[in-house]
Amino acid sequence: MSETNISKVGICGSGIMGSGLAEVAAKAGYTVIVRSRSAASAQAMITTIEKGLDKQVSREKITAEDKAAILGRLSATDKISDLADCDLVIESVVEDLAVKKALFIELDKAVKPSAILATNTSTLPVVEMAMATGRPDKVCGIHFFNPATAMPLVEVVRPITASDDTMTAANAFTAKCGKSGVQVKDRAGFIVNALLFPYLNNAIRIWETGTASMEDIDTAMKGGCNFPMGPFALLDLVGLDTSLSILEALYAEFADANYAAVPTLRRLVAAGKLGRKSGEGFYTY
């Protein structure tokens, strides 16, 4: 499949990543259909995108005509069968392998055989999702970063089952979306999370030992390494539950102590303190 064969893109998942993916693809000129578990949540995501586009118009980043054209390419549904004629479907549901595999089984039955099925997973083994389908050669990872509308990087992940044509199409899609794609083999954490999460995990360890306060650790990493935010602020932004899931996936594959989630992280997640999205994590919002 070449880039010109991809004209209609399906997005499964109407959360923050799903809405970002939908906006990016629609801005790139693709016809986009978003599928959520309920019609209400799918439509709410379209409304959220529209509000974001209104702000971009007011800031003169896009024109009113651009906004109308982007919205004209977007639609929402709660029926997986409505994705049948998509050329590419990207899932962005919860970071749980069993949930993702079950979705890939559904997508394989619902979407035309020539379509590429992609996952936005940040850590999980893509090959296991591929082998849940009858088209493992047409499954790959296309990992956007949050927020997808602003972050320039995409990890294009090749499981051992993927064909050259699938990877060519995935890379062409990434480029048309205006992103910089890096090529990655299918291993837990890919590039970014495999390097990032030992650092985040060890930041919590340093705090637990009483070496420095959270605030001073964040200040040190911003001022000393020129990072845009410190590790605790970043953990809260990513979500502590998501962070824990990523560390568990990394530890399951490599059994490296750097990936063993520290007790404080587990206890915060157990208490429902998940970061910005719950109003409290390491910091209170």
Secondary structure, DSSP 8 states (H G I E B T S, - for coil): --GGG--EEEEE--SHHHHHHHHHHHHTT-EEEEE-SSHHHHHHHHHHHHHHHHHHHHTTSS-HHHHHHHHHTEEEES-GGGGTT-SEEEE---S-HHHHHHHHHHHHHHS-TT-EEEE--SSS-HHHHHTTSS-GGGEEEEEE-SSTTT--EEEEEE-TT--HHHHHHHHHHHHHTT-EEEEEES-TTTTHHHHHHHHHHHHHHHHHTTSS-HHHHHHHHHHHH--SS-HHHHHHHH-HHHHHHHHHHHHHHH--GGGS--HHHHHHHHTT--BGGGTBSSSB-
